[in-house]
Amino acid sequence: MKVKLFDESHELDLEKSINKFIDEKDVEVIDIKFQVAITTSGEDQLYCFSAMIIYN
């Protein structure tokens, strides 16, 4: 069993990264854990979309 971590600033980028990994590696996905973190910097909101894939 192995894990792969992903971290992107936009949810569509995270989706693309995960799909690319699964397609290129042809892995058996056991589970995917997803998390969103939000913070502010002045008037801006900053997002961090991350995921961990557990696979064989």
ABEGO torsion letter per residue (X at the ends): XBBBBBBBABAAAAAAAAAAAAAAAGBBBABBBBBBBBBBBEABBBBBBBBBBBBX
